[in-house]
Amino acid sequence: MDSIANQPLDLDSLTPSGTITSGKSLLAYLHEWIVTVDHKKLGIMYILYALLFLVVGGVEAMLIRLQLSVPNNHLVGPQTFNQLFTMHGTTMILSAVTQSVPPSVEMNGFKMYHLEGGYRAAQ
C-alpha cells in the first residue's frame, strides 16, 4: 500500500475556480490552515513567519547600508535612521531568529515540525 507521501502530486485536481476536487474552496482550505492544531502545519507556519520577517529585516538592512554608503547621504533623516536601526535589530532577533533557530528556548518551527505531539509528548 502506497503512503500519501509516495503518491505523485496531481495538479489536475486544482480547478480554475480555486476549489480542490475534494469540494473545499480556497477560503475553507485557508481556514483549515489558520485554525489547525497539526504540529506539521504549525511548524511550517512558524518557518514561513520567520522567513517573512527575515526578508523584512533584510530590506531594513539594505536601507541602512544605502544610507551609510555615501557621506552626507539624505536617503533617510537622522531620526528615521535611528528608528530603522532599532527596528532592524528587533525584527531580526525577535521575529526571525527566535522563531527558526533550533537552540532557542521556545517551541520554534523546526521543533514543532519534527516533534509529534509537541508539548503533550513531554508530559
Phi and psi restraints in degrees (range 20) as a CNS / XPLOR table:
assign (resid 1 and name C) (resid 2 and name N)
       (resid 2 and name CA) (resid 2 and name C) 1.0 -77.7 20.0 2
assign (resid 2 and name N) (resid 2 and name CA)
       (resid 2 and name C) (resid 3 and name N) 1.0 137.4 20.0 2
assign (resid 2 and name C) (resid 3 and name N)
       (resid 3 and name CA) (resid 3 and name C) 1.0 -81.1 20.0 2
assign (resid 3 and name N) (resid 3 and name CA)
       (resid 3 and name C) (resid 4 and name N) 1.0 167.3 20.0 2
assign (resid 3 and name C) (resid 4 and name N)
       (resid 4 and name CA) (resid 4 and name C) 1.0 -62.4 20.0 2
assign (resid 4 and name N) (resid 4 and name CA)
       (resid 4 and name C) (resid 5 and name N) 1.0 -35.9 20.0 2
assign (resid 4 and name C) (resid 5 and name N)
       (resid 5 and name CA) (resid 5 and name C) 1.0 -65.6 20.0 2
assign (resid 5 and name N) (resid 5 and name CA)
       (resid 5 and name C) (resid 6 and name N) 1.0 -28.3 20.0 2
assign (resid 5 and name C) (resid 6 and name N)
       (resid 6 and name CA) (resid 6 and name C) 1.0 -87.6 20.0 2
assign (resid 6 and name N) (resid 6 and name CA)
       (resid 6 and name C) (resid 7 and name N) 1.0 -7.5 20.0 2
assign (resid 6 and name C) (resid 7 and name N)
       (resid 7 and name CA) (resid 7 and name C) 1.0 -82.9 20.0 2
assign (resid 7 and name N) (resid 7 and name CA)
       (resid 7 and name C) (resid 8 and name N) 1.0 140.3 20.0 2
assign (resid 7 and name C) (resid 8 and name N)
       (resid 8 and name CA) (resid 8 and name C) 1.0 -69.2 20.0 2
assign (resid 8 and name N) (resid 8 and name CA)
       (resid 8 and name C) (resid 9 and name N) 1.0 151.8 20.0 2
assign (resid 8 and name C) (resid 9 and name N)
       (resid 9 and name CA) (resid 9 and name C) 1.0 -74.8 20.0 2
assign (resid 9 and name N) (resid 9 and name CA)
       (resid 9 and name C) (resid 10 and name N) 1.0 127.2 20.0 2
assign (resid 9 and name C) (resid 10 and name N)
       (resid 10 and name CA) (resid 10 and name C) 1.0 -98.5 20.0 2
assign (resid 10 and name N) (resid 10 and name CA)
       (resid 10 and name C) (resid 11 and name N) 1.0 98.4 20.0 2
assign (resid 10 and name C) (resid 11 and name N)
       (resid 11 and name CA) (resid 11 and name C) 1.0 -72.7 20.0 2
assign (resid 11 and name N) (resid 11 and name CA)
       (resid 11 and name C) (resid 12 and name N) 1.0 -18.2 20.0 2
assign (resid 11 and name C) (resid 12 and name N)
       (resid 12 and name CA) (resid 12 and name C) 1.0 -72.3 20.0 2
assign (resid 12 and name N) (resid 12 and name CA)
       (resid 12 and name C) (resid 13 and name N) 1.0 -13.4 20.0 2
assign (resid 12 and name C) (resid 13 and name N)
       (resid 13 and name CA) (resid 13 and name C) 1.0 -74.5 20.0 2
assign (resid 13 and name N) (resid 13 and name CA)
       (resid 13 and name C) (resid 14 and name N) 1.0 -16.4 20.0 2
assign (resid 13 and name C) (resid 14 and name N)
       (resid 14 and name CA) (resid 14 and name C) 1.0 -86.3 20.0 2
assign (resid 14 and name N) (resid 14 and name CA)
       (resid 14 and name C) (resid 15 and name N) 1.0 132.1 20.0 2
assign (resid 14 and name C) (resid 15 and name N)
       (resid 15 and name CA) (resid 15 and name C) 1.0 -105.3 20.0 2
assign (resid 15 and name N) (resid 15 and name CA)
       (resid 15 and name C) (resid 16 and name N) 1.0 158.3 20.0 2
assign (resid 15 and name C) (resid 16 and name N)
       (resid 16 and name CA) (resid 16 and name C) 1.0 -60.9 20.0 2
assign (resid 16 and name N) (resid 16 and name CA)
       (resid 16 and name C) (resid 17 and name N) 1.0 -23.0 20.0 2
assign (resid 16 and name C) (resid 17 and name N)
       (resid 17 and name CA) (resid 17 and name C) 1.0 -77.1 20.0 2
assign (resid 17 and name N) (resid 17 and name CA)
       (resid 17 and name C) (resid 18 and name N) 1.0 -1.8 20.0 2
assign (resid 17 and name C) (resid 18 and name N)
       (resid 18 and name CA) (resid 18 and name C) 1.0 90.1 20.0 2
assign (resid 18 and name N) (resid 18 and name CA)
       (resid 18 and name C) (resid 19 and name N) 1.0 7.4 20.0 2
assign (resid 18 and name C) (resid 19 and name N)
       (resid 19 and name CA) (resid 19 and name C) 1.0 -101.3 20.0 2
assign (resid 19 and name N) (resid 19 and name CA)
       (resid 19 and name C) (resid 20 and name N) 1.0 154.3 20.0 2
assign (resid 19 and name C) (resid 20 and name N)
       (resid 20 and name CA) (resid 20 and name C) 1.0 -99.4 20.0 2
assign (resid 20 and name N) (resid 20 and name CA)
       (resid 20 and name C) (resid 21 and name N) 1.0 150.4 20.0 2
assign (resid 20 and name C) (resid 21 and name N)
       (resid 21 and name CA) (resid 21 and name C) 1.0 -60.1 20.0 2
assign (resid 21 and name N) (resid 21 and name CA)
       (resid 21 and name C) (resid 22 and name N) 1.0 -14.4 20.0 2
assign (resid 21 and name C) (resid 22 and name N)
       (resid 22 and name CA) (resid 22 and name C) 1.0 -73.7 20.0 2
assign (resid 22 and name N) (resid 22 and name CA)
       (resid 22 and name C) (resid 23 and name N) 1.0 -6.8 20.0 2
assign (resid 22 and name C) (resid 23 and name N)
       (resid 23 and name CA) (resid 23 and name C) 1.0 102.2 20.0 2
assign (resid 23 and name N) (resid 23 and name CA)
       (resid 23 and name C) (resid 24 and name N) 1.0 -5.5 20.0 2
assign (resid 23 and name C) (resid 24 and name N)
       (resid 24 and name CA) (resid 24 and name C) 1.0 -80.4 20.0 2
assign (resid 24 and name N) (resid 24 and name CA)
       (resid 24 and name C) (resid 25 and name N) 1.0 138.3 20.0 2
assign (resid 24 and name C) (resid 25 and name N)
       (resid 25 and name CA) (resid 25 and name C) 1.0 -83.3 20.0 2
assign (resid 25 and name N) (resid 25 and name CA)
       (resid 25 and name C) (resid 26 and name N) 1.0 168.6 20.0 2
assign (resid 25 and name C) (resid 26 and name N)
       (resid 26 and name CA) (resid 26 and name C) 1.0 -62.0 20.0 2
assign (resid 26 and name N) (resid 26 and name CA)
       (resid 26 and name C) (resid 27 and name N) 1.0 -39.0 20.0 2
assign (resid 26 and name C) (resid 27 and name N)
       (resid 27 and name CA) (resid 27 and name C) 1.0 -63.2 20.0 2
assign (resid 27 and name N) (resid 27 and name CA)
       (resid 27 and name C) (resid 28 and name N) 1.0 -41.4 20.0 2
assign (resid 27 and name C) (resid 28 and name N)
       (resid 28 and name CA) (resid 28 and name C) 1.0 -66.4 20.0 2
assign (resid 28 and name N) (resid 28 and name CA)
       (resid 28 and name C) (resid 29 and name N) 1.0 -37.8 20.0 2
assign (resid 28 and name C) (resid 29 and name N)
       (resid 29 and name CA) (resid 29 and name C) 1.0 -64.8 20.0 2
assign (resid 29 and name N) (resid 29 and name CA)
       (resid 29 and name C) (resid 30 and name N) 1.0 -44.4 20.0 2
assign (resid 29 and name C) (resid 30 and name N)
       (resid 30 and name CA) (resid 30 and name C) 1.0 -64.7 20.0 2
assign (resid 30 and name N) (resid 30 and name CA)
       (resid 30 and name C) (resid 31 and name N) 1.0 -40.3 20.0 2
assign (resid 30 and name C) (resid 31 and name N)
       (resid 31 and name CA) (resid 31 and name C) 1.0 -61.0 20.0 2
assign (resid 31 and name N) (resid 31 and name CA)
       (resid 31 and name C) (resid 32 and name N) 1.0 -39.6 20.0 2
assign (resid 31 and name C) (resid 32 and name N)
       (resid 32 and name CA) (resid 32 and name C) 1.0 -60.4 20.0 2
assign (resid 32 and name N) (resid 32 and name CA)
       (resid 32 and name C) (resid 33 and name N) 1.0 -38.3 20.0 2
assign (resid 32 and name C) (resid 33 and name N)
       (resid 33 and name CA) (resid 33 and name C) 1.0 -73.9 20.0 2
assign (resid 33 and name N) (resid 33 and name CA)
       (resid 33 and name C) (resid 34 and name N) 1.0 -38.2 20.0 2
assign (resid 33 and name C) (resid 34 and name N)
       (resid 34 and name CA) (resid 34 and name C) 1.0 -69.9 20.0 2
assign (resid 34 and name N) (resid 34 and name CA)
       (resid 34 and name C) (resid 35 and name N) 1.0 -37.7 20.0 2
assign (resid 34 and name C) (resid 35 and name N)
       (resid 35 and name CA) (resid 35 and name C) 1.0 -101.8 20.0 2
assign (resid 35 and name N) (resid 35 and name CA)
       (resid 35 and name C) (resid 36 and name N) 1.0 17.5 20.0 2
assign (resid 35 and name C) (resid 36 and name N)
       (resid 36 and name CA) (resid 36 and name C) 1.0 -72.9 20.0 2
assign (resid 36 and name N) (resid 36 and name CA)
       (resid 36 and name C) (resid 37 and name N) 1.0 154.6 20.0 2
assign (resid 36 and name C) (resid 37 and name N)
       (resid 37 and name CA) (resid 37 and name C) 1.0 -118.4 20.0 2
assign (resid 37 and name N) (resid 37 and name CA)
       (resid 37 and name C) (resid 38 and name N) 1.0 7.9 20.0 2
assign (resid 37 and name C) (resid 38 and name N)
       (resid 38 and name CA) (resid 38 and name C) 1.0 -71.1 20.0 2
assign (resid 38 and name N) (resid 38 and name CA)
       (resid 38 and name C) (resid 39 and name N) 1.0 125.6 20.0 2
assign (resid 38 and name C) (resid 39 and name N)
       (resid 39 and name CA) (resid 39 and name C) 1.0 -64.3 20.0 2
assign (resid 39 and name N) (resid 39 and name CA)
       (resid 39 and name C) (resid 40 and name N) 1.0 -31.8 20.0 2
assign (resid 39 and name C) (resid 40 and name N)
       (resid 40 and name CA) (resid 40 and name C) 1.0 -70.0 20.0 2
assign (resid 40 and name N) (resid 40 and name CA)
       (resid 40 and name C) (resid 41 and name N) 1.0 -42.9 20.0 2
assign (resid 40 and name C) (resid 41 and name N)
       (resid 41 and name CA) (resid 41 and name C) 1.0 -65.8 20.0 2
assign (resid 41 and name N) (resid 41 and name CA)
       (resid 41 and name C) (resid 42 and name N) 1.0 -40.3 20.0 2
assign (resid 41 and name C) (resid 42 and name N)
       (resid 42 and name CA) (resid 42 and name C) 1.0 -63.8 20.0 2
assign (resid 42 and name N) (resid 42 and name CA)
       (resid 42 and name C) (resid 43 and name N) 1.0 -40.8 20.0 2
assign (resid 42 and name C) (resid 43 and name N)
       (resid 43 and name CA) (resid 43 and name C) 1.0 -61.8 20.0 2
assign (resid 43 and name N) (resid 43 and name CA)
       (resid 43 and name C) (resid 44 and name N) 1.0 -42.4 20.0 2
assign (resid 43 and name C) (resid 44 and name N)
       (resid 44 and name CA) (resid 44 and name C) 1.0 -63.3 20.0 2
assign (resid 44 and name N) (resid 44 and name CA)
       (resid 44 and name C) (resid 45 and name N) 1.0 -41.1 20.0 2
assign (resid 44 and name C) (resid 45 and name N)
       (resid 45 and name CA) (resid 45 and name C) 1.0 -66.3 20.0 2
assign (resid 45 and name N) (resid 45 and name CA)
       (resid 45 and name C) (resid 46 and name N) 1.0 -38.1 20.0 2
assign (resid 45 and name C) (resid 46 and name N)
       (resid 46 and name CA) (resid 46 and name C) 1.0 -60.3 20.0 2
assign (resid 46 and name N) (resid 46 and name CA)
       (resid 46 and name C) (resid 47 and name N) 1.0 -45.6 20.0 2
assign (resid 46 and name C) (resid 47 and name N)
       (resid 47 and name CA) (resid 47 and name C) 1.0 -65.8 20.0 2
assign (resid 47 and name N) (resid 47 and name CA)
       (resid 47 and name C) (resid 48 and name N) 1.0 -42.6 20.0 2
assign (resid 47 and name C) (resid 48 and name N)
       (resid 48 and name CA) (resid 48 and name C) 1.0 -64.7 20.0 2
assign (resid 48 and name N) (resid 48 and name CA)
       (resid 48 and name C) (resid 49 and name N) 1.0 -38.1 20.0 2
assign (resid 48 and name C) (resid 49 and name N)
       (resid 49 and name CA) (resid 49 and name C) 1.0 -60.7 20.0 2
assign (resid 49 and name N) (resid 49 and name CA)
       (resid 49 and name C) (resid 50 and name N) 1.0 -44.4 20.0 2
assign (resid 49 and name C) (resid 50 and name N)
       (resid 50 and name CA) (resid 50 and name C) 1.0 -64.7 20.0 2
assign (resid 50 and name N) (resid 50 and name CA)
       (resid 50 and name C) (resid 51 and name N) 1.0 -41.0 20.0 2
assign (resid 50 and name C) (resid 51 and name N)
       (resid 51 and name CA) (resid 51 and name C) 1.0 -66.3 20.0 2
assign (resid 51 and name N) (resid 51 and name CA)
       (resid 51 and name C) (resid 52 and name N) 1.0 -38.8 20.0 2
assign (resid 51 and name C) (resid 52 and name N)
       (resid 52 and name CA) (resid 52 and name C) 1.0 -60.0 20.0 2
assign (resid 52 and name N) (resid 52 and name CA)
       (resid 52 and name C) (resid 53 and name N) 1.0 -47.9 20.0 2
assign (resid 52 and name C) (resid 53 and name N)
       (resid 53 and name CA) (resid 53 and name C) 1.0 -75.0 20.0 2
assign (resid 53 and name N) (resid 53 and name CA)
       (resid 53 and name C) (resid 54 and name N) 1.0 -21.3 20.0 2
assign (resid 53 and name C) (resid 54 and name N)
       (resid 54 and name CA) (resid 54 and name C) 1.0 -65.1 20.0 2
assign (resid 54 and name N) (resid 54 and name CA)
       (resid 54 and name C) (resid 55 and name N) 1.0 -40.2 20.0 2
assign (resid 54 and name C) (resid 55 and name N)
       (resid 55 and name CA) (resid 55 and name C) 1.0 -67.3 20.0 2
assign (resid 55 and name N) (resid 55 and name CA)
       (resid 55 and name C) (resid 56 and name N) 1.0 -43.6 20.0 2
assign (resid 55 and name C) (resid 56 and name N)
       (resid 56 and name CA) (resid 56 and name C) 1.0 -60.5 20.0 2
assign (resid 56 and name N) (resid 56 and name CA)
       (resid 56 and name C) (resid 57 and name N) 1.0 -45.4 20.0 2
assign (resid 56 and name C) (resid 57 and name N)
       (resid 57 and name CA) (resid 57 and name C) 1.0 -64.2 20.0 2
assign (resid 57 and name N) (resid 57 and name CA)
       (resid 57 and name C) (resid 58 and name N) 1.0 -34.2 20.0 2
assign (resid 57 and name C) (resid 58 and name N)
       (resid 58 and name CA) (resid 58 and name C) 1.0 -66.3 20.0 2
assign (resid 58 and name N) (resid 58 and name CA)
       (resid 58 and name C) (resid 59 and name N) 1.0 -39.2 20.0 2
assign (resid 58 and name C) (resid 59 and name N)
       (resid 59 and name CA) (resid 59 and name C) 1.0 -65.1 20.0 2
assign (resid 59 and name N) (resid 59 and name CA)
       (resid 59 and name C) (resid 60 and name N) 1.0 -41.4 20.0 2
assign (resid 59 and name C) (resid 60 and name N)
       (resid 60 and name CA) (resid 60 and name C) 1.0 -62.3 20.0 2
assign (resid 60 and name N) (resid 60 and name CA)
       (resid 60 and name C) (resid 61 and name N) 1.0 -40.6 20.0 2
assign (resid 60 and name C) (resid 61 and name N)
       (resid 61 and name CA) (resid 61 and name C) 1.0 -64.8 20.0 2
assign (resid 61 and name N) (resid 61 and name CA)
       (resid 61 and name C) (resid 62 and name N) 1.0 -38.5 20.0 2
assign (resid 61 and name C) (resid 62 and name N)
       (resid 62 and name CA) (resid 62 and name C) 1.0 -64.0 20.0 2
assign (resid 62 and name N) (resid 62 and name CA)
       (resid 62 and name C) (resid 63 and name N) 1.0 -40.5 20.0 2
assign (resid 62 and name C) (resid 63 and name N)
       (resid 63 and name CA) (resid 63 and name C) 1.0 -64.2 20.0 2
assign (resid 63 and name N) (resid 63 and name CA)
       (resid 63 and name C) (resid 64 and name N) 1.0 -39.1 20.0 2
assign (resid 63 and name C) (resid 64 and name N)
       (resid 64 and name CA) (resid 64 and name C) 1.0 -63.2 20.0 2
assign (resid 64 and name N) (resid 64 and name CA)
       (resid 64 and name C) (resid 65 and name N) 1.0 -46.0 20.0 2
assign (resid 64 and name C) (resid 65 and name N)
       (resid 65 and name CA) (resid 65 and name C) 1.0 -65.3 20.0 2
assign (resid 65 and name N) (resid 65 and name CA)
       (resid 65 and name C) (resid 66 and name N) 1.0 -38.4 20.0 2
assign (resid 65 and name C) (resid 66 and name N)
       (resid 66 and name CA) (resid 66 and name C) 1.0 -63.9 20.0 2
assign (resid 66 and name N) (resid 66 and name CA)
       (resid 66 and name C) (resid 67 and name N) 1.0 -38.9 20.0 2
assign (resid 66 and name C) (resid 67 and name N)
       (resid 67 and name CA) (resid 67 and name C) 1.0 -64.8 20.0 2
assign (resid 67 and name N) (resid 67 and name CA)
       (resid 67 and name C) (resid 68 and name N) 1.0 -38.6 20.0 2
assign (resid 67 and name C) (resid 68 and name N)
       (resid 68 and name CA) (resid 68 and name C) 1.0 -87.9 20.0 2
assign (resid 68 and name N) (resid 68 and name CA)
       (resid 68 and name C) (resid 69 and name N) 1.0 -3.2 20.0 2
assign (resid 68 and name C) (resid 69 and name N)
       (resid 69 and name CA) (resid 69 and name C) 1.0 -72.2 20.0 2
assign (resid 69 and name N) (resid 69 and name CA)
       (resid 69 and name C) (resid 70 and name N) 1.0 -27.3 20.0 2
assign (resid 69 and name C) (resid 70 and name N)
       (resid 70 and name CA) (resid 70 and name C) 1.0 -129.8 20.0 2
assign (resid 70 and name N) (resid 70 and name CA)
       (resid 70 and name C) (resid 71 and name N) 1.0 136.5 20.0 2
assign (resid 70 and name C) (resid 71 and name N)
       (resid 71 and name CA) (resid 71 and name C) 1.0 -62.7 20.0 2
assign (resid 71 and name N) (resid 71 and name CA)
       (resid 71 and name C) (resid 72 and name N) 1.0 144.8 20.0 2
assign (resid 71 and name C) (resid 72 and name N)
       (resid 72 and name CA) (resid 72 and name C) 1.0 56.8 20.0 2
assign (resid 72 and name N) (resid 72 and name CA)
       (resid 72 and name C) (resid 73 and name N) 1.0 36.7 20.0 2
assign (resid 72 and name C) (resid 73 and name N)
       (resid 73 and name CA) (resid 73 and name C) 1.0 -76.2 20.0 2
assign (resid 73 and name N) (resid 73 and name CA)
       (resid 73 and name C) (resid 74 and name N) 1.0 139.5 20.0 2
assign (resid 73 and name C) (resid 74 and name N)
       (resid 74 and name CA) (resid 74 and name C) 1.0 -116.9 20.0 2
assign (resid 74 and name N) (resid 74 and name CA)
       (resid 74 and name C) (resid 75 and name N) 1.0 34.6 20.0 2
assign (resid 74 and name C) (resid 75 and name N)
       (resid 75 and name CA) (resid 75 and name C) 1.0 -63.6 20.0 2
assign (resid 75 and name N) (resid 75 and name CA)
       (resid 75 and name C) (resid 76 and name N) 1.0 -46.9 20.0 2
assign (resid 75 and name C) (resid 76 and name N)
       (resid 76 and name CA) (resid 76 and name C) 1.0 -131.4 20.0 2
assign (resid 76 and name N) (resid 76 and name CA)
       (resid 76 and name C) (resid 77 and name N) 1.0 154.1 20.0 2
assign (resid 76 and name C) (resid 77 and name N)
       (resid 77 and name CA) (resid 77 and name C) 1.0 -77.2 20.0 2
assign (resid 77 and name N) (resid 77 and name CA)
       (resid 77 and name C) (resid 78 and name N) 1.0 170.2 20.0 2
assign (resid 77 and name C) (resid 78 and name N)
       (resid 78 and name CA) (resid 78 and name C) 1.0 -60.6 20.0 2
assign (resid 78 and name N) (resid 78 and name CA)
       (resid 78 and name C) (resid 79 and name N) 1.0 -42.7 20.0 2
assign (resid 78 and name C) (resid 79 and name N)
       (resid 79 and name CA) (resid 79 and name C) 1.0 -67.1 20.0 2
assign (resid 79 and name N) (resid 79 and name CA)
       (resid 79 and name C) (resid 80 and name N) 1.0 -41.2 20.0 2
assign (resid 79 and name C) (resid 80 and name N)
       (resid 80 and name CA) (resid 80 and name C) 1.0 -65.1 20.0 2
assign (resid 80 and name N) (resid 80 and name CA)
       (resid 80 and name C) (resid 81 and name N) 1.0 -38.4 20.0 2
assign (resid 80 and name C) (resid 81 and name N)
       (resid 81 and name CA) (resid 81 and name C) 1.0 -62.0 20.0 2
assign (resid 81 and name N) (resid 81 and name CA)
       (resid 81 and name C) (resid 82 and name N) 1.0 -44.6 20.0 2
assign (resid 81 and name C) (resid 82 and name N)
       (resid 82 and name CA) (resid 82 and name C) 1.0 -61.8 20.0 2
assign (resid 82 and name N) (resid 82 and name CA)
       (resid 82 and name C) (resid 83 and name N) 1.0 -42.3 20.0 2
assign (resid 82 and name C) (resid 83 and name N)
       (resid 83 and name CA) (resid 83 and name C) 1.0 -65.6 20.0 2
assign (resid 83 and name N) (resid 83 and name CA)
       (resid 83 and name C) (resid 84 and name N) 1.0 -41.1 20.0 2
assign (resid 83 and name C) (resid 84 and name N)
       (resid 84 and name CA) (resid 84 and name C) 1.0 -64.6 20.0 2
assign (resid 84 and name N) (resid 84 and name CA)
       (resid 84 and name C) (resid 85 and name N) 1.0 -41.3 20.0 2
assign (resid 84 and name C) (resid 85 and name N)
       (resid 85 and name CA) (resid 85 and name C) 1.0 -63.4 20.0 2
assign (resid 85 and name N) (resid 85 and name CA)
       (resid 85 and name C) (resid 86 and name N) 1.0 -43.6 20.0 2
assign (resid 85 and name C) (resid 86 and name N)
       (resid 86 and name CA) (resid 86 and name C) 1.0 -66.6 20.0 2
assign (resid 86 and name N) (resid 86 and name CA)
       (resid 86 and name C) (resid 87 and name N) 1.0 -43.8 20.0 2
assign (resid 86 and name C) (resid 87 and name N)
       (resid 87 and name CA) (resid 87 and name C) 1.0 -66.5 20.0 2
assign (resid 87 and name N) (resid 87 and name CA)
       (resid 87 and name C) (resid 88 and name N) 1.0 -32.2 20.0 2
assign (resid 87 and name C) (resid 88 and name N)
       (resid 88 and name CA) (resid 88 and name C) 1.0 -62.7 20.0 2
assign (resid 88 and name N) (resid 88 and name CA)
       (resid 88 and name C) (resid 89 and name N) 1.0 -47.1 20.0 2
assign (resid 88 and name C) (resid 89 and name N)
       (resid 89 and name CA) (resid 89 and name C) 1.0 -63.9 20.0 2
assign (resid 89 and name N) (resid 89 and name CA)
       (resid 89 and name C) (resid 90 and name N) 1.0 -42.7 20.0 2
assign (resid 89 and name C) (resid 90 and name N)
       (resid 90 and name CA) (resid 90 and name C) 1.0 -64.7 20.0 2
assign (resid 90 and name N) (resid 90 and name CA)
       (resid 90 and name C) (resid 91 and name N) 1.0 -44.4 20.0 2
assign (resid 90 and name C) (resid 91 and name N)
       (resid 91 and name CA) (resid 91 and name C) 1.0 -62.9 20.0 2
assign (resid 91 and name N) (resid 91 and name CA)
       (resid 91 and name C) (resid 92 and name N) 1.0 -46.7 20.0 2
assign (resid 91 and name C) (resid 92 and name N)
       (resid 92 and name CA) (resid 92 and name C) 1.0 -69.7 20.0 2
assign (resid 92 and name N) (resid 92 and name CA)
       (resid 92 and name C) (resid 93 and name N) 1.0 -42.0 20.0 2
assign (resid 92 and name C) (resid 93 and name N)
       (resid 93 and name CA) (resid 93 and name C) 1.0 -78.4 20.0 2
assign (resid 93 and name N) (resid 93 and name CA)
       (resid 93 and name C) (resid 94 and name N) 1.0 -52.5 20.0 2
assign (resid 93 and name C) (resid 94 and name N)
       (resid 94 and name CA) (resid 94 and name C) 1.0 -79.1 20.0 2
assign (resid 94 and name N) (resid 94 and name CA)
       (resid 94 and name C) (resid 95 and name N) 1.0 -31.9 20.0 2
assign (resid 94 and name C) (resid 95 and name N)
       (resid 95 and name CA) (resid 95 and name C) 1.0 -104.0 20.0 2
assign (resid 95 and name N) (resid 95 and name CA)
       (resid 95 and name C) (resid 96 and name N) 1.0 -31.3 20.0 2
assign (resid 95 and name C) (resid 96 and name N)
       (resid 96 and name CA) (resid 96 and name C) 1.0 -98.8 20.0 2
assign (resid 96 and name N) (resid 96 and name CA)
       (resid 96 and name C) (resid 97 and name N) 1.0 -55.9 20.0 2
assign (resid 96 and name C) (resid 97 and name N)
       (resid 97 and name CA) (resid 97 and name C) 1.0 -70.5 20.0 2
assign (resid 97 and name N) (resid 97 and name CA)
       (resid 97 and name C) (resid 98 and name N) 1.0 -45.0 20.0 2
assign (resid 97 and name C) (resid 98 and name N)
       (resid 98 and name CA) (resid 98 and name C) 1.0 -63.3 20.0 2
assign (resid 98 and name N) (resid 98 and name CA)
       (resid 98 and name C) (resid 99 and name N) 1.0 -30.8 20.0 2
assign (resid 98 and name C) (resid 99 and name N)
       (resid 99 and name CA) (resid 99 and name C) 1.0 -84.2 20.0 2
assign (resid 99 and name N) (resid 99 and name CA)
       (resid 99 and name C) (resid 100 and name N) 1.0 -18.2 20.0 2
assign (resid 99 and name C) (resid 100 and name N)
       (resid 100 and name CA) (resid 100 and name C) 1.0 -118.6 20.0 2
assign (resid 100 and name N) (resid 100 and name CA)
       (resid 100 and name C) (resid 101 and name N) 1.0 -24.7 20.0 2
assign (resid 100 and name C) (resid 101 and name N)
       (resid 101 and name CA) (resid 101 and name C) 1.0 -81.8 20.0 2
assign (resid 101 and name N) (resid 101 and name CA)
       (resid 101 and name C) (resid 102 and name N) 1.0 124.5 20.0 2
assign (resid 101 and name C) (resid 102 and name N)
       (resid 102 and name CA) (resid 102 and name C) 1.0 -57.8 20.0 2
assign (resid 102 and name N) (resid 102 and name CA)
       (resid 102 and name C) (resid 103 and name N) 1.0 -36.4 20.0 2
assign (resid 102 and name C) (resid 103 and name N)
       (resid 103 and name CA) (resid 103 and name C) 1.0 -70.7 20.0 2
assign (resid 103 and name N) (resid 103 and name CA)
       (resid 103 and name C) (resid 104 and name N) 1.0 -3.5 20.0 2
assign (resid 103 and name C) (resid 104 and name N)
       (resid 104 and name CA) (resid 104 and name C) 1.0 -67.1 20.0 2
assign (resid 104 and name N) (resid 104 and name CA)
       (resid 104 and name C) (resid 105 and name N) 1.0 157.7 20.0 2
assign (resid 104 and name C) (resid 105 and name N)
       (resid 105 and name CA) (resid 105 and name C) 1.0 -70.9 20.0 2
assign (resid 105 and name N) (resid 105 and name CA)
       (resid 105 and name C) (resid 106 and name N) 1.0 -33.3 20.0 2
assign (resid 105 and name C) (resid 106 and name N)
       (resid 106 and name CA) (resid 106 and name C) 1.0 -73.4 20.0 2
assign (resid 106 and name N) (resid 106 and name CA)
       (resid 106 and name C) (resid 107 and name N) 1.0 163.6 20.0 2
assign (resid 106 and name C) (resid 107 and name N)
       (resid 107 and name CA) (resid 107 and name C) 1.0 -78.4 20.0 2
assign (resid 107 and name N) (resid 107 and name CA)
       (resid 107 and name C) (resid 108 and name N) 1.0 97.6 20.0 2
assign (resid 107 and name C) (resid 108 and name N)
       (resid 108 and name CA) (resid 108 and name C) 1.0 -99.4 20.0 2
assign (resid 108 and name N) (resid 108 and name CA)
       (resid 108 and name C) (resid 109 and name N) 1.0 -174.1 20.0 2
assign (resid 108 and name C) (resid 109 and name N)
       (resid 109 and name CA) (resid 109 and name C) 1.0 -58.1 20.0 2
assign (resid 109 and name N) (resid 109 and name CA)
       (resid 109 and name C) (resid 110 and name N) 1.0 -47.3 20.0 2
assign (resid 109 and name C) (resid 110 and name N)
       (resid 110 and name CA) (resid 110 and name C) 1.0 -67.7 20.0 2
assign (resid 110 and name N) (resid 110 and name CA)
       (resid 110 and name C) (resid 111 and name N) 1.0 -41.2 20.0 2
assign (resid 110 and name C) (resid 111 and name N)
       (resid 111 and name CA) (resid 111 and name C) 1.0 -65.3 20.0 2
assign (resid 111 and name N) (resid 111 and name CA)
       (resid 111 and name C) (resid 112 and name N) 1.0 -44.1 20.0 2
assign (resid 111 and name C) (resid 112 and name N)
       (resid 112 and name CA) (resid 112 and name C) 1.0 -62.3 20.0 2
assign (resid 112 and name N) (resid 112 and name CA)
       (resid 112 and name C) (resid 113 and name N) 1.0 -39.2 20.0 2
assign (resid 112 and name C) (resid 113 and name N)
       (resid 113 and name CA) (resid 113 and name C) 1.0 -68.7 20.0 2
assign (resid 113 and name N) (resid 113 and name CA)
       (resid 113 and name C) (resid 114 and name N) 1.0 -39.1 20.0 2
assign (resid 113 and name C) (resid 114 and name N)
       (resid 114 and name CA) (resid 114 and name C) 1.0 -92.6 20.0 2
assign (resid 114 and name N) (resid 114 and name CA)
       (resid 114 and name C) (resid 115 and name N) 1.0 -20.9 20.0 2
assign (resid 114 and name C) (resid 115 and name N)
       (resid 115 and name CA) (resid 115 and name C) 1.0 -93.7 20.0 2
assign (resid 115 and name N) (resid 115 and name CA)
       (resid 115 and name C) (resid 116 and name N) 1.0 118.0 20.0 2
assign (resid 115 and name C) (resid 116 and name N)
       (resid 116 and name CA) (resid 116 and name C) 1.0 -71.3 20.0 2
assign (resid 116 and name N) (resid 116 and name CA)
       (resid 116 and name C) (resid 117 and name N) 1.0 124.1 20.0 2
assign (resid 116 and name C) (resid 117 and name N)
       (resid 117 and name CA) (resid 117 and name C) 1.0 86.3 20.0 2
assign (resid 117 and name N) (resid 117 and name CA)
       (resid 117 and name C) (resid 118 and name N) 1.0 -13.9 20.0 2
assign (resid 117 and name C) (resid 118 and name N)
       (resid 118 and name CA) (resid 118 and name C) 1.0 55.2 20.0 2
assign (resid 118 and name N) (resid 118 and name CA)
       (resid 118 and name C) (resid 119 and name N) 1.0 -119.4 20.0 2
assign (resid 118 and name C) (resid 119 and name N)
       (resid 119 and name CA) (resid 119 and name C) 1.0 -67.2 20.0 2
assign (resid 119 and name N) (resid 119 and name CA)
       (resid 119 and name C) (resid 120 and name N) 1.0 -37.4 20.0 2
assign (resid 119 and name C) (resid 120 and name N)
       (resid 120 and name CA) (resid 120 and name C) 1.0 -63.7 20.0 2
assign (resid 120 and name N) (resid 120 and name CA)
       (resid 120 and name C) (resid 121 and name N) 1.0 -28.4 20.0 2
assign (resid 120 and name C) (resid 121 and name N)
       (resid 121 and name CA) (resid 121 and name C) 1.0 -69.2 20.0 2
assign (resid 121 and name N) (resid 121 and name CA)
       (resid 121 and name C) (resid 122 and name N) 1.0 -25.6 20.0 2
assign (resid 121 and name C) (resid 122 and name N)
       (resid 122 and name CA) (resid 122 and name C) 1.0 -79.9 20.0 2
assign (resid 122 and name N) (resid 122 and name CA)
       (resid 122 and name C) (resid 123 and name N) 1.0 -17.4 20.0 2
